[in-house]
Amino acid sequence: MDGEERPQQRAAIYARTSTTKQQLGYSIDEQVRQCVDRCRALDWTVAFVYRDEAMSGKDTDRPMFQEMLTRAKHGQIDVVVFWKIDRFSRSIMHAVQLEKKFQEWGVALHSVTEQIDTTTPSGQFNFRNLANTAEFEREMIRQRTKMGHAARAMEGKWPNASPPLGYEATPDGRLKIVESEASIVRRIFERYVEMKSMANVAEELNERESGHRSWTTASLSATLRNQLYIGRYSVGDIERKEESYRIVSDDLFDEARSIRTRFSGDQSHSRTRMKNKRKTSRVERILEQYRDWIN
């Protein structure tokens, strides 16, 4: 292959098909045959042959793959031989992650049809370059996606198909207020200002709007914090004013925020301290539960 001396290796052949109808050249028997031929050419001992038929490559939760991992972890394999990288893993980045684990166990990877061979220093170097290229491509995709989102945000467009309660996405990507939902948003703010309790508002909403969604204090908190309802659009690093998105007034939003944060900062508005009798009762109950647990 590359003229470098290779020690005797215990090889585990891994083959996989994703469907029960693979064409010749992709069949599991053909994969195994080519892998065996490569092992013979390199004077490697075929210690194990693993076949996962009609199994997806999207994860490693495959019966034979898991058995191969176990043997590799216990030092029974020196190199895993496969026909092509997509038979071994779902992507080159996935293969890089797996290779790090195999490297910790002292196990190399070898592809019959590609320049992937970590049994030699030069092969390891090539694999690292391949990994770096894959990482670069992934970062480029991430940057392009981020730029795309930023461009949409600059035009006031929503980045996905699931806008917050009160809105729907229009064909051009902007948001349109849905009045039937907007009235619920306004009611949330108004009732919270009146009741000053998210738990009580959630209970009331679940009784009145049972066919819409199940409300919790967490979902209410997210709604009360969402500045989109006062026309402040913020997606990623882009912030802009979109008055057409306003559902509640600044005064109502600020009043609700003041109530939400009334127990933070100013000690004069701190919660009432627990009475000693109640505190003693709670401590005793906890201690009793602890005694029951250790006995």
C-alpha positions in Angstrom: 0.0 0.0 0.0 2.3 2.8 1.2 5.5 0.8 1.8 5.4 1.1 5.6 5.9 -2.1 7.6 2.7 -3.4 9.3 2.7 -5.7 12.3 0.4 -8.7 12.6 -3.0 -7.3 13.3 -6.2 -8.9 14.7 -8.9 -7.5 12.4 -12.6 -7.2 13.0 -14.6 -6.9 9.8 -17.7 -4.8 10.0 -20.4 -4.7 7.3 -23.8 -3.1 7.2 -26.7 -2.8 4.9 -29.5 -0.2 5.4 -32.1 -2.2 3.4 -32.8 -5.8 2.7 -32.4 -5.1 -1.1 -28.8 -4.0 -1.7 -27.4 -4.1 -5.2 -24.4 -6.2 -6.1 -21.3 -4.3 -4.8 -23.2 -3.0 -1.8 -24.5 -6.3 -0.5 -23.3 -7.4 2.9 -21.6 -10.6 1.5 -19.7 -8.5 -1.1 -18.6 -6.0 1.6 -17.3 -8.9 3.7 -15.5 -10.5 0.8 -13.6 -7.4 -0.1 -12.7 -6.8 3.5 -11.4 -10.3 3.8 -9.3 -9.9 0.6 -7.8 -6.7 2.0 -6.9 -8.4 5.3 -5.2 -11.3 3.5 -3.2 -8.8 1.3 -2.0 -7.0 4.5 -1.4 -10.3 6.3 -3.9 -9.4 9.0 -5.7 -12.1 10.9 -9.5 -12.0 10.6 -10.5 -12.5 14.2 -14.2 -11.4 14.0 -16.8 -10.7 11.3 -19.8 -8.5 12.3 -22.8 -8.0 10.1 -25.7 -5.6 10.8 -28.3 -6.3 8.1 -31.1 -3.7 7.3 -29.8 -1.4 10.1 -29.7 2.4 10.0 -26.3 4.1 10.3 -27.7 7.2 12.1 -26.5 5.9 15.4 -24.4 3.2 17.0 -27.3 1.3 18.5 -26.8 -1.7 16.3 -26.4 -5.2 17.8 -23.2 -6.3 16.0 -21.7 -2.8 16.2 -22.2 -2.8 20.0 -20.6 -6.3 20.3 -17.7 -5.1 18.2 -17.3 -2.1 20.6 -17.2 -4.4 23.6 -14.5 -6.6 22.1 -12.5 -3.5 21.1 -12.8 -2.0 24.6 -11.5 -5.3 26.1 -8.4 -5.4 23.8 -9.5 -8.2 21.6 -9.2 -6.2 18.3 -6.4 -4.2 16.8 -8.1 -2.8 13.7 -11.6 -2.5 12.4 -11.9 -3.0 8.6 -15.0 -1.8 6.7 -15.8 -1.5 3.0 -16.8 2.2 3.1 -17.1 4.9 5.8 -20.8 5.2 5.4 -21.2 1.5 6.3 -19.3 2.2 9.5 -20.8 5.6 10.6 -23.4 8.1 9.4 -20.8 10.8 8.5 -17.1 11.6 8.6 -17.6 13.8 11.7 -19.3 10.8 13.4 -16.4 8.6 12.3 -14.0 11.1 13.9 -15.8 10.9 17.2 -15.8 7.1 17.0 -12.1 7.1 16.1 -11.2 9.0 19.2 -12.8 6.3 21.3 -11.1 3.5 19.3 -7.8 5.3 19.6 -8.1 5.2 23.4 -8.5 1.5 23.2 -5.5 1.1 20.8 -7.8 0.2 17.9 -7.2 1.5 14.3 -9.7 2.0 11.4 -9.2 0.9 7.8 -11.4 1.5 4.8 -11.2 -0.8 1.8 -12.4 1.8 -0.7 -11.1 5.1 0.8 -7.9 6.7 2.0 -8.8 6.0 5.7 -6.2 3.9 7.5 -5.1 4.8 11.0 -2.8 1.7 11.4 0.2 3.9 10.4 1.5 7.3 11.4 0.9 8.6 7.8 -2.6 7.2 7.9 -3.4 8.9 11.2 -2.1 12.1 9.7 -4.3 11.8 6.7 -7.3 11.0 8.9 -6.7 14.1 11.0 -6.6 16.2 7.8 -9.8 14.6 6.7 -11.3 15.4 10.1 -10.1 19.0 10.0 -11.7 19.4 6.5 -15.0 18.0 7.8 -14.9 20.3 10.8 -14.1 23.3 8.5 -17.1 22.4 6.2 -19.3 22.1 9.3 -18.2 25.5 10.5 -18.8 27.0 7.1 -22.4 25.6 7.1 -23.0 26.9 10.6 -21.7 30.4 9.5 -23.9 30.4 6.4 -26.9 29.3 8.4 -26.2 32.1 10.9 -25.8 34.7 8.1 -29.1 33.5 6.6 -30.9 33.9 9.9 -29.3 37.3 10.3 -30.5 38.4 6.8 -34.0 37.2 7.6 -33.9 39.0 11.0 -32.9 42.3 9.3 -36.1 42.1 7.4 -38.2 41.3 10.5 -38.7 37.7 9.3 -39.1 34.8 11.8 -36.4 32.2 11.7 -38.6 29.1 11.9 -42.1 27.8 11.3 -43.1 28.0 15.0 -43.7 31.6 16.1 -44.8 32.5 19.6 -48.4 32.4 20.7 -50.3 35.3 19.1 -48.6 35.1 15.7 -48.5 33.1 12.5 -45.8 33.2 9.8 -46.8 34.7 6.5 -45.6 33.3 3.1 -42.8 35.9 3.0 -41.5 34.9 6.4 -42.8 37.8 8.5 -45.2 37.5 11.4 -48.9 38.3 11.4 -50.9 38.8 14.6 -53.6 36.2 15.1 -56.2 38.1 17.1 -57.8 35.0 18.8 -54.4 34.1 20.2 -53.4 37.8 20.9 -56.4 38.2 23.1 -55.1 35.3 25.3 -51.7 37.0 25.5 -53.3 40.2 26.6 -55.4 38.3 29.2 -52.3 36.7 30.6 -50.7 40.0 31.2 -53.8 41.6 32.6 -54.7 38.8 34.9 -51.1 38.4 36.1 -51.0 42.1 37.0 -54.3 41.6 38.9 -53.6 38.3 40.6 -49.8 38.6 41.0 -49.5 34.8 40.8 -48.4 32.8 37.8 -49.8 29.6 39.4 -53.3 31.1 39.8 -53.2 32.5 36.3 -52.2 29.1 34.9 -55.0 27.4 36.8 -57.5 29.9 35.4 -56.2 29.6 31.9 -56.3 25.8 32.0 -60.0 26.0 33.0 -60.9 28.6 30.4 -58.7 27.6 27.5 -58.6 23.8 28.0 -58.8 23.1 24.3 -55.8 25.3 23.4 -52.8 24.2 25.5 -51.8 23.2 29.0 -50.4 26.2 30.9 -47.6 26.0 33.5 -45.8 28.7 35.5 -42.8 28.1 33.2 -44.8 28.7 30.0 -46.4 31.8 31.6 -43.0 33.1 32.6 -41.7 32.8 29.1 -44.8 34.6 27.8 -44.5 37.4 30.3 -40.8 37.9 29.4 -41.2 37.9 25.6 -40.5 41.4 24.4 -41.9 40.5 21.0 -45.3 41.3 22.5 -44.2 45.0 22.8 -42.7 45.0 19.2 -39.1 44.4 20.2 -37.8 41.8 17.7 -34.7 40.0 18.8 -33.2 37.0 16.8 -29.6 36.1 17.3 -27.5 39.3 17.3 -30.2 41.3 15.5 -32.5 43.6 17.5 -35.0 45.9 15.9 -38.3 47.6 16.6 -41.3 46.0 14.8 -44.3 48.0 15.9 -46.6 45.9 13.7 -45.8 43.0 16.0 -47.0 44.7 19.2 -49.8 43.0 21.2 -49.5 44.7 24.6 -48.6 48.2 25.7 -45.3 49.1 27.2 -47.0 50.1 30.5 -48.7 46.8 30.9 -45.5 44.9 30.0 -43.4 47.0 32.5 -46.0 46.5 35.2 -46.0 42.8 34.8 -42.1 42.8 34.9 -42.2 44.9 38.0 -44.4 42.3 39.7 -42.2 39.4 38.4 -39.1 40.9 39.9 -40.6 42.3 43.1 -38.8 39.8 45.3 -35.3 40.4 43.9 -32.9 43.2 44.9 -34.9 45.4 47.3 -34.9 43.7 50.7 -37.9 45.9 51.8 -40.1 43.9 49.4 -38.6 40.5 50.3 -40.9 37.5 50.9 -42.3 37.1 54.4 -40.0 35.0 56.5 -41.2 31.6 57.5 -42.5 31.4 61.1 -40.4 29.5 63.6 -43.3 27.0 64.3 -43.7 26.2 60.6 -40.0 26.0 60.1 -39.6 23.5 63.0 -42.4 21.4 61.7 -40.8 21.2 58.3 -37.4 20.3 59.6 -38.9 17.6 61.8 -40.8 16.2 58.8 -37.6 16.0 56.7 -35.7 14.4 59.6 -38.4 11.8 60.0 -38.3 11.0 56.2 -34.5 10.7 56.5 -34.8 8.2 59.5 -37.2 6.1 57.6 -34.9 6.0 54.6 -31.8 4.9 56.6 -33.7 2.2 58.6 
